[in-house]
């Protein structure tokens, strides 16, 4: 009887240890998954910050992509027409209008391509962020956070540069809009009077 009790006690101890081992193992597996989930969540928060930067950039794209190229080309034609005007035919205010017109033309010539480039960079950033987000969600970086950070920092750097350029270009272009509308109207009126286009 004493032997059976010891044998039963031994079995209980073995089963108890086995159960304890299973509980600890399951607990550790859960912690691993929890750690991966937290790492992935942290990476997705960073990806969300990239979307925020991109939305700031896209919010500045209020002009049509080729708008300034068309405007620059039209202004060039009007400047060529203005070469047929004798300076003595113009008063000081009219001369200032042509000076402003040429200044605006130079601005569009310089900033138009930069605006277009910003739009294209913004679209490129969209696809880069989308790709990074997809890879994070699939667990591609779960065990290689440093690789994620390299990719993230590269996209962020390009995006911040694009944002800086976009803000600078669009601020300057918006500032010229009212001036262009006024000066363009004045210049066209002078040209129509002094150098009418032939039908």
C-alpha positions in Angstrom: 0.0 0.0 0.0 2.9 2.3 0.9 4.5 1.5 -2.5 1.3 2.2 -4.4 0.9 5.6 -2.6 4.4 6.5 -3.6 3.8 5.4 -7.2 0.6 7.5 -7.3 2.4 10.4 -5.7 5.2 10.1 -8.3 2.6 10.0 -11.1 0.9 13.1 -9.7 4.2 15.0 -9.5 5.1 14.0 -13.1 1.7 15.0 -14.4 1.9 18.2 -12.4 5.3 19.0 -13.8 4.2 18.2 -17.3 1.1 20.5 -16.9 3.4 23.2 -15.5 5.8 22.8 -18.5 2.9 23.1 -20.9 1.5 26.2 -19.2 4.9 27.9 -19.2 5.5 26.9 -22.9 2.1 28.2 -24.0 2.7 31.4 -22.0 6.0 32.0 -23.7 4.5 31.4 -27.1 1.8 33.9 -26.3 4.4 36.5 -25.2 6.3 36.0 -28.5 3.2 36.7 -30.5 2.4 39.6 -28.2 5.9 41.1 -28.8 5.6 40.6 -32.6 2.2 42.3 -32.5 3.5 45.2 -30.5 6.5 45.6 -32.9 4.2 45.5 -35.9 1.9 48.0 -34.3 4.8 50.4 -33.6 5.9 50.1 -37.2 2.4 50.8 -38.5 2.3 54.0 -36.3 5.4 55.1 -38.1 3.9 54.3 -41.5 0.8 56.4 -40.5 3.1 59.3 -39.8 4.4 59.0 -43.4 0.8 59.1 -44.7 0.3 62.3 -42.6 3.3 64.0 -44.3 2.1 62.8 -47.8 -1.4 64.3 -47.1 0.2 67.6 -46.3 2.0 67.5 -49.6 -1.0 66.4 -51.6 -3.1 69.2 -50.0 -0.9 71.7 -51.8 -1.5 70.2 -55.3 -4.3 72.7 -56.2 -3.1 73.5 -59.7 -3.4 71.4 -62.8 -0.1 69.6 -63.6 0.5 71.4 -67.0 -1.2 74.7 -66.1 2.0 76.7 -65.7 3.6 75.2 -68.8 0.6 76.4 -70.9 0.6 79.8 -69.2 4.4 80.2 -69.7 3.9 79.3 -73.4 1.1 81.8 -73.8 3.0 84.5 -72.1 6.0 83.9 -74.3 3.8 84.6 -77.4 2.6 87.8 -75.8 6.1 88.9 -74.9 7.1 88.4 -78.6 4.2 90.6 -79.6 5.3 93.2 -77.2 8.6 93.5 -79.1 6.7 95.3 -81.9 5.8 98.2 -79.5 7.8 101.3 -79.5 8.7 102.2 -75.9 7.6 105.8 -76.5 4.1 104.6 -77.1 3.8 103.5 -73.4 3.3 105.5 -70.3 5.2 104.6 -67.0 2.4 102.5 -65.7 2.2 100.5 -68.9 5.9 100.0 -68.9 5.7 98.7 -65.3 3.0 96.2 -66.4 5.3 94.7 -69.0 8.2 94.5 -66.5 5.9 92.6 -64.1 4.6 90.4 -66.9 8.2 89.4 -67.8 9.0 88.8 -64.2 5.9 86.5 -63.8 6.9 84.7 -67.0 10.4 84.0 -65.6 8.8 82.7 -62.3 6.5 80.3 -64.1 9.4 79.2 -66.3 11.4 78.3 -63.2 8.7 77.1 -60.9 6.4 75.2 -63.3 8.8 72.3 -63.7 9.5 72.2 -59.9 5.7 72.0 -59.3 5.4 69.2 -61.7 8.3 67.4 -60.2 6.8 67.8 -56.7 3.6 66.2 -57.9 5.5 63.2 -59.4 7.6 62.8 -56.2 4.4 62.9 -54.2 3.0 60.0 -56.3 6.2 58.1 -56.0 6.1 58.5 -52.2 2.5 57.2 -52.2 3.6 53.9 -53.8 6.7 53.6 -51.5 4.5 54.1 -48.4 1.9 51.7 -49.7 4.5 49.0 -50.4 6.1 49.5 -46.9 2.7 49.3 -45.2 1.8 46.1 -47.1 5.1 44.5 -46.1 4.7 45.4 -42.4 1.2 44.0 -42.3 2.5 40.7 -43.9 5.1 40.5 -41.1 8.1 41.0 -43.5 9.9 43.1 -40.9 8.8 41.3 -37.7 12.3 39.9 -37.1 14.2 42.6 -38.9 13.3 46.0 -37.4 16.5 47.6 -38.5 15.7 46.9 -42.1 12.3 48.5 -41.6 13.9 51.6 -40.1 16.3 51.9 -43.1 13.3 51.8 -45.5 11.2 54.1 -43.3 14.0 56.7 -42.9 14.7 56.7 -46.6 11.0 57.3 -47.5 10.7 59.9 -44.7 13.8 61.8 -45.9 12.5 61.9 -49.5 9.1 62.9 -48.4 10.2 65.7 -46.1 12.4 67.1 -49.0 9.3 66.9 -51.3 7.2 68.6 -48.7 9.7 71.5 -48.3 10.0 72.0 -52.1 6.2 71.7 -52.5 5.4 74.3 -49.8 8.0 76.7 -51.2 6.8 76.3 -54.8 3.1 76.5 -54.1 3.4 79.4 -51.7 5.2 81.4 -54.4 2.8 80.3 -57.2 -0.3 81.2 -55.1 1.3 84.5 -54.3 1.6 85.2 -58.0 -1.9 84.3 -59.0 -3.7 87.6 -58.2 -0.8 89.5 -59.7 -0.9 87.5 -62.9 -4.6 87.9 -63.4 -4.3 91.7 -63.0 -1.2 92.2 -65.1 -2.2 89.7 -67.8 -5.4 91.6 -68.3 -3.6 95.0 -68.6 -0.9 93.7 -70.9 -3.4 92.0 -73.3 -5.4 95.3 -73.4 -2.3 97.2 -74.4 -1.3 94.6 -77.0 -4.7 94.5 -78.5 -4.7 98.3 -78.9 -1.1 98.7 -80.2 -0.3 95.3 -81.8 -3.6 93.8 -82.8 -3.4 90.2 -83.9 -4.1 89.6 -87.6 -7.0 87.3 -88.4 
